[in-house]
Amino acid sequence: MVRSGSVRPVSLPCIHAVISPVRIRPFWSGFRREWLLLALVAAAPAGATPWGGERFVVTPDVSARWVRNQTGSRQGAQYDLALDAYAKLGTPQRDVATVVAQVYLSRAQRHPAPPPFFDGPSDTEVLPMINTINLHLTEDCRLNLKVGHLELPYGLEATISNAGELRQFTLGPNTALMVDWGATLNGTLERFQYEVGVGRGSGMFYADNFDPYSLFGRIGSPVDTETYGGVTGWGFSVFRAKVLNPARTGVHLRQRVALDGQIYFGPLGLLGELSTGSNGEGAGRARVLNGLAEANLTSRREIVSGYVQLVGERTSAGGRGVRTWTQVVGVRWTPAPGWILSAQRDERIWRQPGTPPQVFLNLQVRRRL
């Protein structure tokens, strides 16, 4: 889940200042948008710091990503200009609520595999990523009520958010939702943390076409640390939803349960997730089994990290099965505070006969002020 650098909704239990789902069209003319955004990435001084203090912080975040489909020799880019805001509300004696707001201005330029919230390979969107308020119902934060546009608590949890990063887990492809509009009860105890909730089922933008919904929950080891390497822990997740498709022309039922775990031996981390369930209902119902295994290695000062993932999925219906295996290799380098350079290669190493190979190369430069 995602769950570097962004305010992490899992470790910062948090309300949502209502942000309308605004879609905009390209508004720059006379010059290339991508050159402007690349200039913004490089313009900030190396010593720049977030705006605010201990109880309120606003962090600008700019990134440029180059994506190449090596199979079809197609390439494009994605540019993001984001503002992350974090605030604690309350008195000097007690925090009453935690607010997180993440708003992205995102541009896809001839993207060979654009995310579903874009209308096509070239599009501009304002995205209300994570916008929540977490009301602390008890002083020790063992019981909280989170409301807003939140990340689904399902599957592997990373100690540092992977929002805006190349490294991802299986949440989006598996459940068809990474974020949703809804509410959860959540809390952190000494030996475990939990989050259970209900959502609209429409994902990035709020919509109630065909009455979608989502129900979800996770219980597992506390992962409230801010180290890239991570902590040893486990988790159990459940998910059921009628998910509204990106075109808003219908809903489809998805049901899942998952076990996940991670263990660290110094700089070496081993992560795994196994998920099972079904897609659809009635005669069109298909059984789904998927999993992820990752090995990662992080330098002592967390400047360089690398990872290898193996992601598999098997779908079976009517006595026939379809399976795929994808290998992911990536590296992340932080040469200076606030600078993140990443590279990742995705290759489908096992596919059904007659289907074309898929190989994607991603390069990203990110400047987090």
C-alpha positions as CSV (number, residue, x, y, z in Angstrom):
1,M,0.0,0.0,0.0
2,V,0.9,2.1,-0.2
3,R,1.8,2.8,1.0
4,S,8.7,8.2,0.0
5,G,8.5,11.3,1.3
6,S,4.8,11.9,1.1
7,V,2.7,12.3,4.2
8,R,1.8,8.7,5.0
9,P,-1.9,8.2,5.9
10,V,-1.2,4.9,7.7
11,S,1.3,6.3,10.2
12,L,-0.6,9.7,10.5
13,P,-4.1,8.6,11.3
14,C,-6.0,11.5,10.0
15,I,-10.4,14.7,7.6
16,H,-11.0,15.9,4.6
17,A,-11.5,19.4,3.6
18,V,-14.0,18.7,0.8
19,I,-12.2,18.9,-2.5
20,S,-14.5,18.7,-5.5
21,P,-13.4,16.3,-8.3
22,V,-12.2,19.0,-10.7
23,R,-11.2,18.0,-14.2
24,I,-9.3,20.6,-16.2
25,R,-8.0,20.7,-19.7
26,P,-4.6,21.9,-20.9
27,F,-4.3,25.6,-20.2
28,W,-0.7,26.4,-21.2
29,S,0.1,27.4,-24.8
30,G,3.1,28.6,-26.7
31,F,5.7,26.3,-25.1
32,R,6.1,22.7,-24.0
33,R,4.5,22.0,-20.6
34,E,7.0,19.3,-19.8
35,W,9.9,21.8,-20.0
36,L,8.1,24.0,-17.5
37,L,7.6,21.2,-15.1
38,L,11.2,20.0,-15.4
39,A,12.3,23.5,-14.6
40,L,10.2,23.5,-11.5
41,V,11.9,20.2,-10.4
42,A,15.4,21.7,-10.7
43,A,14.7,25.2,-9.6
44,A,14.4,24.8,-5.8
45,P,17.6,25.2,-3.8
46,A,19.1,22.1,-2.2
47,G,18.6,23.4,1.3
48,A,14.9,24.1,0.9
49,T,12.6,22.9,3.7
50,P,8.9,22.4,4.2
51,W,6.8,25.4,5.1
52,G,5.3,25.6,8.6
53,G,6.2,24.3,12.0
54,E,5.7,21.3,14.3
55,R,1.8,21.4,14.2
56,F,1.4,22.5,10.5
57,V,3.6,21.6,7.5
58,V,3.1,22.2,3.8
59,T,5.5,20.4,1.4
60,P,5.7,21.1,-2.3
61,D,6.5,18.0,-4.4
62,V,7.4,18.0,-8.1
63,S,8.3,15.0,-10.2
64,A,8.9,14.0,-13.8
65,R,8.6,10.4,-15.0
66,W,9.6,9.0,-18.4
67,V,7.9,5.8,-19.4
68,R,8.8,3.5,-22.3
69,N,7.0,0.5,-23.6
70,Q,10.0,-1.4,-25.0
71,T,7.8,-3.9,-26.8
72,G,5.9,-1.4,-28.8
73,S,8.6,1.2,-29.0
74,R,6.3,3.8,-27.6
75,Q,7.3,6.3,-24.9
76,G,5.8,9.2,-23.0
77,A,5.9,11.0,-19.7
78,Q,4.0,11.9,-16.6
79,Y,4.5,15.1,-14.6
80,D,3.2,15.9,-11.1
81,L,3.0,19.1,-9.2
82,A,1.8,18.4,-5.7
83,L,1.2,20.0,-2.3
84,D,1.2,17.9,0.8
85,A,-0.2,19.5,4.0
86,Y,-0.3,18.0,7.5
87,A,-1.7,19.6,10.6
88,K,-2.4,18.6,14.2
89,L,-5.6,20.2,15.7
90,G,-6.0,20.5,19.5
91,T,-4.5,22.0,22.6
92,P,-1.0,21.9,24.1
93,Q,-2.3,19.1,26.3
94,R,-4.0,16.9,23.7
95,D,-4.3,16.4,19.9
96,V,-8.0,16.3,18.9
97,A,-7.5,15.5,15.2
98,T,-4.9,15.1,12.5
99,V,-5.5,16.5,9.0
100,V,-3.7,15.3,5.8
101,A,-4.3,17.0,2.4
102,Q,-2.6,15.9,-0.8
103,V,-3.6,17.6,-4.0
104,Y,-1.9,16.8,-7.3
105,L,-1.8,18.6,-10.7
106,S,-0.9,15.7,-13.0
107,R,-0.1,15.7,-16.7
108,A,0.2,12.7,-19.0
109,Q,2.0,13.3,-22.2
110,R,1.7,10.4,-24.8
111,H,1.8,8.0,-21.9
112,P,2.0,4.4,-23.2
113,A,0.0,3.0,-20.3
114,P,-1.8,5.9,-18.6
115,P,-3.4,5.3,-15.1
116,P,-7.2,5.0,-15.2
117,F,-7.8,8.5,-13.8
118,F,-6.5,10.0,-17.0
119,D,-8.9,10.3,-20.0
120,G,-6.2,9.1,-22.4
121,P,-2.5,9.1,-23.2
122,S,-2.4,12.9,-23.1
123,D,-4.5,14.6,-20.4
124,T,-4.3,16.9,-17.4
125,E,-6.1,16.3,-14.1
126,V,-6.4,17.8,-10.7
127,L,-6.3,14.8,-8.3
128,P,-7.5,14.8,-4.7
129,M,-5.1,12.1,-3.6
130,I,-5.3,11.7,0.2
131,N,-7.5,14.2,2.0
132,T,-8.6,13.1,5.4
133,I,-9.3,14.2,8.9
134,N,-8.7,11.7,11.7
135,L,-10.6,12.5,14.9
136,H,-8.9,11.1,18.0
137,L,-11.8,9.7,20.0
138,T,-9.5,8.6,22.8
139,E,-6.4,10.4,24.1
140,D,-4.1,7.5,23.5
141,C,-5.2,7.2,19.8
142,R,-6.4,3.7,20.2
143,L,-9.8,4.6,18.7
144,N,-10.0,7.2,15.9
145,L,-12.6,8.1,13.2
146,K,-11.1,9.0,9.8
147,V,-13.3,10.7,7.2
148,G,-12.4,11.8,3.6
149,H,-10.6,10.5,0.6
150,L,-8.4,7.8,2.0
151,E,-6.0,5.0,1.0
152,L,-7.6,1.6,1.3
153,P,-6.1,-0.4,4.2
154,Y,-5.5,-3.7,2.3
155,G,-2.4,-5.8,1.9
156,L,1.3,-4.9,2.5
157,E,2.0,-1.7,4.4
158,A,5.2,0.3,3.8
159,T,6.7,2.3,6.5
160,I,7.3,5.2,4.1
161,S,4.6,6.1,1.7
162,N,5.0,4.9,-1.9
163,A,2.6,7.5,-3.2
164,G,4.3,9.1,-6.2
165,E,7.1,6.5,-6.2
166,L,7.9,3.8,-8.9
167,R,7.9,1.0,-6.3
168,Q,4.3,-0.2,-5.8
169,F,2.6,-3.3,-4.3
170,T,-0.6,-5.1,-5.7
171,L,-3.4,-3.0,-4.1
172,G,-4.6,-1.2,-7.3
173,P,-4.5,-4.0,-9.8
174,N,-5.9,-6.5,-7.2
175,T,-8.9,-4.6,-5.8
176,A,-9.4,-2.0,-8.6
177,L,-9.2,0.6,-5.9
178,M,-6.3,2.3,-4.3
179,V,-8.2,5.3,-2.8
180,D,-11.8,5.9,-2.1
181,W,-14.2,8.3,-0.5
182,G,-15.3,7.0,2.9
183,A,-14.8,6.6,6.6
184,T,-12.9,4.2,8.9
185,L,-12.4,3.3,12.5
186,N,-8.7,2.9,13.2
187,G,-6.2,2.8,16.0
188,T,-2.8,1.6,17.1
189,L,-2.2,-0.5,20.2
190,E,1.0,-1.9,21.6
191,R,1.1,-5.0,19.6
192,F,-1.1,-4.3,16.6
193,Q,-3.0,-1.7,14.6
194,Y,-6.3,-1.9,12.9
195,E,-8.5,0.0,10.4
196,V,-11.9,-1.0,9.1
197,G,-14.3,1.1,7.0
198,V,-16.8,1.7,4.3
199,G,-16.4,3.7,1.0
200,R,-18.3,5.0,-2.0
201,G,-16.5,2.5,-4.4
202,S,-15.9,5.2,-7.1
203,G,-12.1,5.6,-6.5
204,M,-10.3,8.9,-7.3
205,F,-13.4,11.0,-8.2
206,Y,-16.7,10.8,-6.2
207,A,-19.6,9.4,-8.2
208,D,-22.7,7.4,-7.3
209,N,-23.6,5.9,-10.7
210,F,-25.0,2.4,-10.3
211,D,-24.7,2.7,-6.5
212,P,-21.1,1.4,-6.0
213,Y,-19.7,0.7,-2.5
214,S,-16.6,-0.7,-0.8
215,L,-16.1,-2.5,2.5
216,F,-12.6,-3.1,3.8
217,G,-10.4,-3.7,6.8
218,R,-6.9,-4.7,7.9
219,I,-5.3,-5.8,11.2
220,G,-1.6,-6.2,11.6
221,S,1.6,-5.3,13.3
222,P,2.3,-1.6,14.0
223,V,4.3,0.0,11.1
224,D,4.4,3.6,12.4
225,T,8.0,4.3,11.8
226,E,9.7,6.6,9.2
227,T,12.5,4.4,8.0
228,Y,12.7,3.2,4.4
229,G,14.0,-0.2,5.4
230,G,10.9,-1.1,7.3
231,V,10.0,-3.2,10.3
232,T,9.2,-6.9,10.8
233,G,5.4,-7.5,10.9
234,W,2.3,-9.2,9.5
235,G,-1.2,-8.4,8.4
236,F,-4.6,-9.8,7.5
237,S,-7.0,-7.9,5.2
238,V,-10.5,-8.3,3.8
239,F,-12.2,-6.5,0.9
240,R,-15.6,-6.5,-0.8
241,A,-16.8,-3.9,-3.3
242,K,-18.9,-3.1,-6.2
243,V,-16.4,-0.9,-8.0
244,L,-17.4,1.7,-10.5
245,N,-15.4,1.4,-13.7
246,P,-13.4,4.4,-14.9
247,A,-15.9,5.1,-17.7
248,R,-18.7,5.2,-15.1
249,T,-20.8,2.8,-17.2
250,G,-21.2,0.0,-14.6
251,V,-19.9,-1.7,-11.5
252,H,-18.2,-5.0,-11.0
253,L,-18.0,-7.1,-7.8
254,R,-14.6,-7.9,-6.3
255,Q,-14.1,-9.9,-3.1
256,R,-10.7,-10.6,-1.5
257,V,-8.9,-11.8,1.7
258,A,-5.1,-11.5,2.1
259,L,-2.2,-12.4,4.3
260,D,0.9,-10.3,4.2
261,G,4.2,-10.3,6.1
262,Q,7.6,-8.7,6.1
263,I,10.9,-9.5,7.9
264,Y,14.2,-7.6,8.0
265,F,17.7,-8.8,8.6
266,G,19.6,-5.6,8.9
267,P,19.6,-4.0,5.5
268,L,17.9,-7.0,3.8
269,G,14.1,-7.1,3.7
270,L,11.8,-9.9,2.5
271,L,8.1,-9.1,1.9
272,G,5.2,-11.2,0.8
273,E,1.5,-11.1,0.1
274,L,-1.0,-13.8,-0.8
275,S,-4.5,-12.8,-1.8
276,T,-7.5,-14.9,-2.9
277,G,-11.1,-14.1,-3.9
278,S,-13.3,-13.6,-6.9
279,N,-14.3,-11.2,-9.6
280,G,-17.9,-10.9,-10.8
281,E,-20.9,-12.8,-9.8
282,G,-23.3,-15.4,-11.0
283,A,-22.3,-17.2,-14.2
284,G,-19.6,-14.7,-14.9
285,R,-17.8,-15.3,-11.6
286,A,-14.1,-16.0,-11.7
287,R,-11.8,-17.2,-9.0
288,V,-8.6,-15.1,-8.5
289,L,-5.4,-16.0,-6.7
290,N,-2.5,-13.5,-6.7
291,G,0.7,-12.8,-4.8
292,L,3.8,-10.8,-4.5
293,A,7.3,-11.5,-3.2
294,E,9.9,-8.9,-2.8
295,A,13.5,-8.8,-1.7
296,N,15.0,-5.3,-1.0
297,L,18.4,-4.0,0.1
298,T,19.0,-0.6,1.7
299,S,22.3,1.1,2.4
300,R,23.1,2.0,6.0
301,R,22.2,5.7,5.6
302,E,19.2,5.0,3.4
303,I,20.7,6.8,0.4
304,V,20.5,3.9,-2.0
305,S,18.0,1.1,-2.1
306,G,17.1,-1.6,-4.6
307,Y,14.4,-4.2,-4.9
308,V,13.3,-7.2,-6.9
309,Q,9.6,-8.2,-7.1
310,L,7.8,-11.3,-8.5
311,V,4.1,-10.7,-9.0
312,G,1.8,-13.5,-10.0
313,E,-1.9,-13.9,-10.8
314,R,-4.2,-16.8,-11.7
315,T,-7.8,-16.3,-12.8
316,S,-10.0,-19.3,-13.4
317,A,-13.6,-19.6,-14.7
318,G,-15.5,-22.3,-16.5
319,G,-12.8,-24.8,-16.0
320,R,-10.2,-22.6,-17.8
321,G,-7.4,-20.7,-16.1
322,V,-5.2,-17.8,-17.1
323,R,-2.0,-17.0,-15.3
324,T,0.7,-14.3,-15.6
325,W,4.0,-13.7,-13.9
326,T,5.7,-10.2,-13.8
327,Q,9.2,-9.4,-12.7
328,V,10.0,-6.0,-11.4
329,V,13.5,-4.6,-10.7
330,G,14.1,-1.2,-9.3
331,V,16.6,1.2,-7.7
332,R,16.1,4.4,-5.7
333,W,18.8,7.0,-5.0
334,T,18.7,10.0,-2.8
335,P,21.9,12.0,-3.7
336,A,20.9,15.1,-1.6
337,P,18.1,16.0,0.8
338,G,14.9,16.3,-1.1
339,W,16.1,14.7,-4.3
340,I,14.9,11.2,-5.3
341,L,16.1,9.5,-8.5
342,S,14.5,6.2,-9.4
343,A,14.5,3.6,-12.2
344,Q,12.4,0.5,-12.6
345,R,11.9,-2.2,-15.2
346,D,8.8,-4.3,-15.5
347,E,8.7,-7.5,-17.6
348,R,5.9,-10.0,-18.0
349,I,8.0,-13.2,-17.9
350,W,5.1,-15.6,-18.2
351,R,2.0,-15.0,-20.3
352,Q,-0.6,-16.9,-22.1
353,P,0.3,-18.3,-25.6
354,G,-0.6,-15.8,-28.3
355,T,-0.4,-12.7,-26.1
356,P,2.3,-10.1,-26.8
357,P,5.2,-9.6,-24.3
358,Q,5.2,-6.5,-22.1
359,V,8.3,-4.7,-21.0
360,F,8.2,-1.2,-19.4
361,L,11.1,1.0,-18.4
362,N,10.4,3.9,-16.0
363,L,12.8,6.7,-15.0
364,Q,11.8,9.3,-12.5
365,V,13.3,12.5,-11.0
366,R,11.5,13.9,-7.9
367,R,12.1,17.1,-6.0
368,R,10.5,17.2,-2.6
369,L,11.1,20.7,-1.0
